[in-house]
Amino acid sequence: MRAVLCKELGMPESLVLEEVPGLIPGPGQVLISVQACGVNFPDTLIIQGKYQFKPDLPFSPGGEISGVVKQVGSDVDSLKIGDRVIAFSTWGGFAEELVVDQTRTVIISDKMDYERASAFVLTYGTSYHALKDRAHLREGETLLVLGASGGVGLAAIQLGKAMGATVIAAASNPEKLSACQENGADYVINYAQDDLRQSVKEITKGRGVDVIYDPVGGSFSEKALRDMSWGGRFLVVGFAAGEIPKVPLNIPLLKGCSVVGVFWGEFTKREPDLNKQNNQELMDLFDQGKISPHIHRVYPLEKAGEALNELLQKRVIGKVVLSTTV
C-alpha cells in the first residue's frame, strides 16, 4: 500500500510518499481501506514533534479517515467486511490502509459521502463535546466563536445554531466571515480591523457572551474572556495561533465565570460510551440537514504536504481532505 511518511521531524515538505507493507488487524481490530482522510491542525504539529503524542519514526500523520472495512480481527463483533465507516486515530491516516480498534469507528450515514465523512468526526466531535459536555450550552444563550472559519470553528457555528444559541463568529477577513454567515452565524466580527471587545459589547448590548469557543489562543483570548457574561464558560480548545495565552485569574473571579479545558482525544478514551452517544447524535443531526462539513479542497494523497501548508498558512476555510482515489 501507499503511505505518506514522516521520516524526520520537520515541515510538510519533508514528507514522502512510499510503498509500505500492508497491515494486519489484531484482536478487536479492523483493517480499513481508506477512501479519504481529513487534514487537521494537530497533523501539522505531530510531524514537527510539537504535539502531545510523539510516535516513533517513521510514521504516517492523519487522525481521521473514512473507508470500507477490508478485514476484521478476532473478537470483532460490531463490524463486518464491507461496512462503510469513519475511524479516528492519533496518526496513521495518510495512507491507503489503517488498522484501528473497533471501538474507534463510526458507521457512516447512507447520506454521507467519503469526503465529508473524513472531515466529520474530529471537528464535530470536538465541538459537540465542548458545547454539550463541557459548556452545557443552553437554548437562548450567546456563543462567541474565535477562529470561526476553520474546521472546528464552522462546526461550532453549526452546532451552536442547532442547539438554539445566538452565534457570533470572529475571523480575520471578509471571505472567511462570509463563510461563517453561510454556515449560520447571526453576527460576524472582523477582528483584524474591528475592536473585538467593542463589537461584542454592541452586539450583546453590554451583557457579554455566555460561552466562548477558543481554538486559537494568542492575543485575543484575554480580550474575549473579559467579554464574558456572569456565569459564562470559556472553552480552551487549542492554540492555532501558536501562543499559549496567560490570563489574569482575577477575570474569572470578577465575572463568576469558568475556564474549561476541552481535550476531545482523551475524552474518547476515558468516556467511550458517551463519545459513542455523541457520535450517533451528530450523525442524526447530519441526516436532519442541520450540520454538514464545509470542504475547502480535496487533494490527492501525493499532495499531503501542500494540503498541510495550506492549513499552516491559514488559507483554509473549513476542512481540507486527502483522497486515495483522485
ROZANU-352963 format. One record per residue (C-alpha): x, y, z; residue number from 1; residue in one letter. Coordinates in nm, 4 decimals. Each point is the difference from the previous one (the first is absolute). Last residue first. Layout:
# residues N
[r [X Y Z] NUM a],
...
END
This chain:
# residues 326
[r [-0.8200 1.1023 -0.7124] 326 v],
[r [-0.0775 -0.3248 0.1868] 325 t],
[r [0.2187 0.0199 0.3096] 324 t],
[r [-0.1548 0.3341 0.0953] 323 s],
[r [0.1471 0.2590 0.2350] 322 l],
[r [-0.2362 0.2536 0.1549] 321 v],
[r [0.0131 0.3695 0.0819] 320 v],
[r [-0.2487 0.1334 0.2510] 319 k],
[r [-0.1890 0.3217 0.0713] 318 g],
[r [0.1523 0.3086 -0.1557] 317 i],
[r [0.3701 -0.0678 -0.0542] 316 v],
[r [0.2515 0.2736 -0.0785] 315 r],
[r [0.1484 0.0103 0.3482] 314 k],
[r [0.3588 -0.0491 -0.1197] 313 q],
[r [0.0336 -0.3123 0.2135] 312 l],
[r [-0.3182 -0.1477 -0.1468] 311 l],
[r [0.1028 0.0604 -0.3597] 310 e],
[r [0.3390 -0.1442 0.0967] 309 n],
[r [-0.1669 -0.3216 0.1157] 308 l],
[r [-0.1795 -0.0375 -0.3346] 307 a],
[r [0.3228 0.0596 -0.1929] 306 e],
[r [0.1794 -0.2634 0.2069] 305 g],
[r [-0.2796 -0.2514 -0.0613] 304 a],
[r [0.0319 0.0449 -0.3764] 303 k],
[r [0.0764 -0.3667 -0.0764] 302 e],
[r [-0.3260 -0.1046 0.1661] 301 l],
[r [-0.2111 0.1936 -0.2496] 300 p],
[r [-0.1456 0.3284 0.1265] 299 y],
[r [-0.3630 0.0986 0.0670] 298 v],
[r [-0.0763 0.3672 0.0697] 297 r],
[r [-0.1875 0.2262 0.2412] 296 h],
[r [-0.2571 -0.2568 0.1099] 295 i],
[r [-0.2637 0.1447 0.2372] 294 h],
[r [-0.1180 -0.2888 0.2149] 293 p],
[r [-0.3789 -0.0368 0.0432] 292 s],
[r [-0.2332 0.0805 0.2904] 291 i],
[r [-0.3764 0.0511 0.0327] 290 k],
[r [-0.0992 -0.2101 -0.3032] 289 g],
[r [-0.1981 -0.2523 0.2062] 288 q],
[r [0.2394 -0.2780 -0.1046] 287 d],
[r [0.2893 0.2139 0.1258] 286 f],
[r [-0.1742 0.0560 0.3350] 285 l],
[r [-0.0557 -0.3765 0.0283] 284 d],
[r [0.3691 -0.0625 -0.0707] 283 m],
[r [0.0867 0.2460 0.2765] 282 l],
[r [-0.2327 -0.1754 0.2441] 281 e],
[r [0.1615 -0.3329 -0.0860] 280 q],
[r [0.3465 0.1448 0.0529] 279 n],
[r [-0.1033 0.1485 0.3342] 278 n],
[r [-0.1324 -0.3363 0.1192] 277 q],
[r [0.3260 -0.1693 -0.0968] 276 k],
[r [0.1940 0.2713 0.1835] 275 n],
[r [-0.2160 -0.0569 0.3080] 274 l],
[r [0.0765 -0.3722 -0.0127] 273 d],
[r [0.3714 0.0570 -0.0644] 272 p],
[r [0.0515 0.2233 0.3064] 271 e],
[r [0.3707 -0.0213 0.0842] 270 r],
[r [0.1284 -0.0740 -0.3494] 269 k],
[r [-0.2265 0.2354 -0.1965] 268 t],
[r [0.0516 0.2682 0.2662] 267 f],
[r [0.3776 -0.0195 -0.0486] 266 e],
[r [-0.0377 0.0907 -0.3677] 265 g],
[r [-0.2630 0.2655 0.0713] 264 w],
[r [0.2189 0.2056 0.2305] 263 f],
[r [-0.2123 0.3064 0.0859] 262 v],
[r [0.1082 0.2021 0.3052] 261 g],
[r [-0.2461 0.2282 0.1781] 260 v],
[r [0.0599 0.3528 0.1301] 259 v],
[r [-0.3040 0.0782 0.2147] 258 s],
[r [-0.1754 0.3277 0.0694] 257 c],
[r [-0.0902 0.1933 0.3136] 256 g],
[r [0.1001 0.3054 -0.2009] 255 k],
[r [0.2145 0.1550 0.2747] 254 l],
[r [0.1643 -0.3314 0.0914] 253 l],
[r [0.0372 -0.1149 -0.3604] 252 p],
[r [0.1771 0.3333 -0.0731] 251 i],
[r [0.2145 -0.0053 0.3165] 250 n],
[r [0.1817 -0.2981 -0.1460] 249 l],
[r [0.1993 0.2213 -0.2368] 248 p],
[r [0.0429 -0.1891 -0.3285] 247 v],
[r [0.3149 -0.1601 -0.1398] 246 k],
[r [-0.0483 -0.0840 -0.3659] 245 p],
[r [0.1556 -0.3014 -0.1728] 244 i],
[r [0.1413 0.1428 -0.3224] 243 e],
[r [0.0057 -0.1979 -0.3244] 242 g],
[r [-0.3049 0.1736 -0.1475] 241 a],
[r [-0.1622 -0.3435 -0.0355] 240 a],
[r [-0.0029 -0.0341 0.3781] 239 f],
[r [-0.2768 -0.2413 0.0907] 238 g],
[r [-0.3450 -0.0596 0.1504] 237 v],
[r [-0.0042 0.2073 0.3200] 236 v],
[r [-0.3729 0.0609 0.0507] 235 l],
[r [-0.0952 0.3098 0.2001] 234 f],
[r [-0.3267 -0.0510 0.1907] 233 r],
[r [-0.2187 0.2868 0.1192] 232 g],
[r [-0.1417 0.0401 0.3509] 231 g],
[r [-0.0279 0.3779 -0.0311] 230 w],
[r [0.0448 0.0942 -0.3648] 229 s],
[r [0.3366 -0.0311 -0.1669] 228 m],
[r [0.1650 0.2872 -0.1883] 227 d],
[r [0.3206 0.0000 0.2069] 226 r],
[r [0.0612 -0.3575 -0.1142] 225 l],
[r [-0.0112 0.1203 -0.3621] 224 a],
[r [0.2769 0.2537 0.0577] 223 k],
[r [0.2030 -0.2616 0.1888] 222 e],
[r [-0.0251 -0.2482 -0.2852] 221 s],
[r [0.0641 0.2512 -0.2791] 220 f],
[r [0.3788 0.0161 0.0408] 219 s],
[r [0.0786 -0.3633 -0.0677] 218 g],
[r [-0.2348 -0.2932 0.0430] 217 g],
[r [-0.1646 -0.1304 -0.3171] 216 v],
[r [-0.2527 -0.2759 0.0723] 215 p],
[r [-0.2058 0.2298 0.2249] 214 d],
[r [-0.3734 -0.0636 0.0418] 213 y],
[r [-0.1460 0.2674 0.2293] 212 i],
[r [-0.3285 -0.0671 0.1808] 211 v],
[r [-0.2452 0.2357 0.1715] 210 d],
[r [0.0944 0.3192 -0.1809] 209 v],
[r [0.0005 0.3546 0.1374] 208 g],
[r [-0.2893 0.2058 0.1339] 207 r],
[r [0.1026 0.3344 -0.1476] 206 g],
[r [-0.2627 0.0116 -0.2710] 205 k],
[r [0.1078 -0.3480 -0.1176] 204 t],
[r [0.0895 0.1176 -0.3520] 203 i],
[r [0.1415 0.3357 0.1128] 202 e],
[r [0.2124 -0.1501 0.2794] 201 k],
[r [0.1246 -0.2731 -0.2304] 200 v],
[r [0.1087 0.2612 -0.2555] 199 s],
[r [0.1699 0.2141 0.2644] 198 q],
[r [0.1935 -0.2977 0.1321] 197 r],
[r [0.1113 -0.1232 -0.3411] 196 l],
[r [0.1114 0.3402 -0.1294] 195 d],
[r [-0.0311 -0.0261 -0.3787] 194 d],
[r [0.2796 -0.0365 -0.2563] 193 q],
[r [0.1499 -0.3472 0.0360] 192 a],
[r [-0.2811 -0.0964 0.2365] 191 y],
[r [-0.2521 -0.0021 -0.2819] 190 n],
[r [-0.3124 -0.0683 0.2048] 189 i],
[r [-0.3025 -0.1946 -0.1222] 188 v],
[r [-0.3584 -0.0247 0.1259] 187 y],
[r [-0.2720 -0.2657 -0.0367] 186 d],
[r [0.2417 -0.2692 -0.1183] 185 a],
[r [-0.1747 -0.2746 -0.1995] 184 g],
[r [0.2494 -0.1701 -0.2283] 183 n],
[r [-0.0410 0.2561 -0.2787] 182 e],
[r [0.0710 0.2702 0.2588] 181 q],
[r [0.3258 -0.1671 0.0989] 180 c],
[r [0.0960 -0.0400 -0.3659] 179 a],
[r [-0.0532 0.3748 -0.0501] 178 s],
[r [0.2198 0.0657 0.3020] 177 l],
[r [0.2813 -0.2011 -0.1583] 176 k],
[r [-0.0239 0.1946 -0.3241] 175 e],
[r [-0.0227 0.3329 0.1876] 174 p],
[r [0.3229 -0.0540 0.1984] 173 n],
[r [0.1296 -0.0954 0.3453] 172 s],
[r [-0.2691 -0.1979 0.1787] 171 a],
[r [-0.2464 0.0412 0.2874] 170 a],
[r [-0.3398 -0.1705 -0.0053] 169 a],
[r [-0.2860 0.1008 0.2323] 168 i],
[r [-0.2626 -0.2722 0.0430] 167 v],
[r [-0.3403 0.0307 0.1677] 166 t],
[r [-0.0617 -0.3430 0.1480] 165 a],
[r [-0.2725 -0.2553 -0.0718] 164 g],
[r [0.1996 -0.3244 0.0066] 163 m],
[r [-0.0073 -0.0285 -0.3805] 162 a],
[r [0.1323 0.3559 -0.0184] 161 k],
[r [0.2904 -0.0815 0.2299] 160 g],
[r [0.0616 -0.3198 -0.1944] 159 l],
[r [0.0334 0.1873 -0.3295] 158 q],
[r [0.2259 0.2670 0.1492] 157 i],
[r [0.2103 -0.2557 0.1883] 156 a],
[r [0.0505 -0.2025 -0.3192] 155 a],
[r [0.1068 0.3184 -0.1794] 154 l],
[r [0.2583 0.0597 0.2736] 153 g],
[r [0.1187 -0.3605 0.0171] 152 v],
[r [0.0894 0.0062 -0.3684] 151 g],
[r [0.1253 0.3578 -0.0150] 150 g],
[r [-0.2142 0.3059 -0.0779] 149 s],
[r [-0.0827 0.0800 0.3632] 148 a],
[r [0.3477 0.0690 0.1292] 147 g],
[r [-0.1872 0.1201 0.3081] 146 l],
[r [-0.3588 -0.1130 0.0546] 145 v],
[r [-0.2196 0.2090 0.2323] 144 l],
[r [-0.3150 -0.1771 0.1242] 143 l],
[r [-0.3055 0.1796 0.1400] 142 t],
[r [-0.2612 -0.1930 0.1974] 141 e],
[r [-0.3607 -0.0521 -0.1118] 140 g],
[r [0.0147 -0.3786 0.0038] 139 e],
[r [0.2636 -0.1246 0.2421] 138 r],
[r [0.3688 -0.0773 -0.0393] 137 l],
[r [0.1126 -0.2536 0.2599] 136 h],
[r [0.3537 0.1422 -0.0346] 135 a],
[r [0.1940 -0.3254 0.0461] 134 r],
[r [-0.2357 -0.2763 -0.1126] 133 d],
[r [-0.2135 0.1713 -0.2643] 132 k],
[r [0.2096 0.2853 -0.1384] 131 l],
[r [0.3444 -0.1558 0.0324] 130 a],
[r [-0.1023 -0.3595 -0.0745] 129 h],
[r [-0.1920 0.1282 -0.3023] 128 y],
[r [0.2948 0.2071 -0.1220] 127 s],
[r [0.2555 -0.2778 0.0372] 126 t],
[r [-0.2204 -0.2669 -0.1567] 125 g],
[r [-0.1009 0.2398 -0.2767] 124 y],
[r [0.3603 0.0746 -0.0928] 123 t],
[r [0.1467 -0.3439 0.0657] 122 l],
[r [-0.2850 -0.2135 -0.1337] 121 v],
[r [-0.1127 0.1784 -0.3144] 120 f],
[r [0.2647 0.0796 -0.2592] 119 a],
[r [0.0547 -0.3623 -0.1062] 118 s],
[r [-0.3763 -0.0477 -0.0302] 117 a],
[r [-0.0272 0.3060 -0.2210] 116 r],
[r [0.2469 -0.1528 -0.2446] 115 e],
[r [-0.1474 -0.3496 0.0269] 114 y],
[r [-0.3543 0.1025 -0.0920] 113 d],
[r [-0.2775 0.0303 0.2591] 112 m],
[r [-0.3692 -0.0790 -0.0602] 111 k],
[r [0.0393 -0.3725 0.0742] 110 d],
[r [0.1290 0.1057 0.3418] 109 s],
[r [0.3496 -0.1233 0.0825] 108 i],
[r [0.0465 -0.2538 0.2811] 107 i],
[r [0.2360 0.1392 0.2638] 106 v],
[r [0.3348 -0.1504 0.0958] 105 t],
[r [0.2336 0.0209 0.2965] 104 r],
[r [-0.1608 -0.2882 0.1903] 103 t],
[r [0.1026 -0.2416 -0.2780] 102 q],
[r [0.3655 0.0668 0.0823] 101 d],
[r [0.1833 0.1476 -0.2940] 100 v],
[r [0.2058 -0.1218 -0.2956] 99 v],
[r [0.0428 0.2406 -0.2913] 98 l],
[r [0.0488 -0.0552 -0.3714] 97 e],
[r [0.0608 0.2228 -0.3035] 96 e],
[r [0.2029 0.2470 0.2027] 95 a],
[r [-0.0154 0.3448 0.1590] 94 f],
[r [-0.1963 -0.1434 0.2947] 93 g],
[r [0.2768 -0.1370 0.2203] 92 g],
[r [-0.0171 0.2449 0.2906] 91 w],
[r [-0.2074 0.0747 0.3107] 90 t],
[r [-0.2843 -0.2263 -0.1061] 89 s],
[r [-0.3557 0.0501 -0.1190] 88 f],
[r [-0.2042 -0.2223 -0.2268] 87 a],
[r [-0.2997 0.0815 -0.2170] 86 i],
[r [-0.1692 -0.3060 -0.1407] 85 v],
[r [-0.1638 -0.1652 -0.2998] 84 r],
[r [-0.0481 -0.3696 0.0822] 83 d],
[r [0.1258 -0.2386 -0.2686] 82 g],
[r [0.1554 -0.2585 0.2343] 81 i],
[r [-0.1884 -0.0060 0.3288] 80 k],
[r [-0.0195 0.2206 0.3073] 79 l],
[r [-0.1226 -0.0141 0.3612] 78 s],
[r [0.1157 -0.3469 0.1050] 77 d],
[r [0.3768 0.0004 -0.0496] 76 v],
[r [0.1483 -0.2636 0.2316] 75 d],
[r [0.2526 -0.1144 -0.2615] 74 s],
[r [0.1128 0.2501 -0.2610] 73 g],
[r [-0.2100 0.1449 -0.2792] 72 v],
[r [0.1009 0.0657 -0.3617] 71 q],
[r [-0.0824 0.2562 -0.2696] 70 k],
[r [-0.2345 0.2337 0.1907] 69 v],
[r [-0.0703 0.2837 -0.2425] 68 v],
[r [0.1179 0.3587 0.0261] 67 g],
[r [0.0029 0.3279 0.1854] 66 s],
[r [0.2955 0.1414 0.1847] 65 i],
[r [0.0882 0.2067 0.3024] 64 e],
[r [0.3388 0.0443 0.1683] 63 g],
[r [0.2525 0.0549 -0.2760] 62 g],
[r [0.3779 -0.0223 0.0251] 61 p],
[r [0.1942 -0.3034 -0.1298] 60 s],
[r [0.2881 -0.1245 0.2091] 59 f],
[r [0.3744 -0.0511 -0.0296] 58 p],
[r [0.0967 0.0736 0.2685] 57 l],
[r [-0.1417 -0.0800 0.3430] 56 d],
[r [-0.3198 0.1782 0.0930] 55 p],
[r [0.0041 0.3212 0.2061] 54 k],
[r [-0.3338 0.0824 0.1626] 53 f],
[r [-0.0690 0.3383 0.1601] 52 q],
[r [0.0941 0.1678 -0.3299] 51 y],
[r [0.3104 0.2056 -0.0756] 50 k],
[r [0.2134 -0.2728 -0.1600] 49 g],
[r [-0.0075 0.1827 -0.3333] 48 q],
[r [-0.2032 -0.2710 -0.1774] 47 i],
[r [-0.2377 -0.0039 0.2986] 46 i],
[r [-0.0642 0.3741 -0.0187] 45 l],
[r [-0.1239 0.0274 -0.3588] 44 t],
[r [-0.2188 -0.3073 0.0516] 43 d],
[r [-0.1447 0.1655 0.3125] 42 p],
[r [-0.1444 0.2710 -0.2316] 41 f],
[r [-0.2172 -0.2464 -0.1897] 40 n],
[r [-0.0087 -0.1689 -0.3405] 39 v],
[r [-0.2917 -0.2404 -0.0478] 38 g],
[r [0.0723 -0.3302 -0.1703] 37 c],
[r [-0.1807 -0.1575 -0.2920] 36 a],
[r [-0.0636 -0.3467 -0.1477] 35 q],
[r [0.2006 -0.2070 0.2477] 34 v],
[r [-0.0364 -0.3780 -0.0222] 33 s],
[r [-0.0545 -0.0787 0.3659] 32 i],
[r [0.1517 -0.2872 0.1974] 31 l],
[r [-0.1951 -0.0733 0.3165] 30 v],
[r [0.1135 -0.0629 0.3562] 29 q],
[r [-0.1382 -0.1926 0.2976] 28 g],
[r [0.2809 -0.2541 -0.0217] 27 p],
[r [0.2641 0.1091 -0.2537] 26 g],
[r [-0.0503 0.1505 -0.3441] 25 p],
[r [0.2669 -0.0553 -0.2686] 24 i],
[r [0.1599 0.2845 -0.1937] 23 l],
[r [0.1503 0.0116 -0.3489] 22 g],
[r [0.3721 0.0552 -0.0468] 21 p],
[r [0.1125 0.3478 -0.1092] 20 v],
[r [0.0133 0.1780 -0.3377] 19 e],
[r [0.1139 0.3576 0.0433] 18 e],
[r [-0.1227 0.3592 0.0073] 17 l],
[r [0.2430 0.2370 0.1733] 16 v],
[r [-0.0423 0.2771 0.2575] 15 l],
[r [0.2846 0.2531 0.0380] 14 s],
[r [-0.1939 0.2786 -0.1732] 13 e],
[r [-0.2576 -0.0114 0.2803] 12 p],
[r [0.2436 0.1513 0.2533] 11 m],
[r [0.2287 -0.1931 0.2285] 10 g],
[r [0.0538 -0.3192 0.1920] 9 l],
[r [0.1698 -0.2708 -0.2040] 8 e],
[r [-0.1481 -0.3026 -0.1732] 7 k],
[r [-0.3564 0.1344 -0.0147] 6 c],
[r [-0.1654 -0.2321 -0.2466] 5 l],
[r [-0.2911 0.0330 -0.2429] 4 v],
[r [-0.1152 -0.3549 -0.0657] 3 a],
[r [-0.0552 -0.2158 -0.3062] 2 r],
[r [-0.0996 -0.3649 0.0362] 1 m],
END
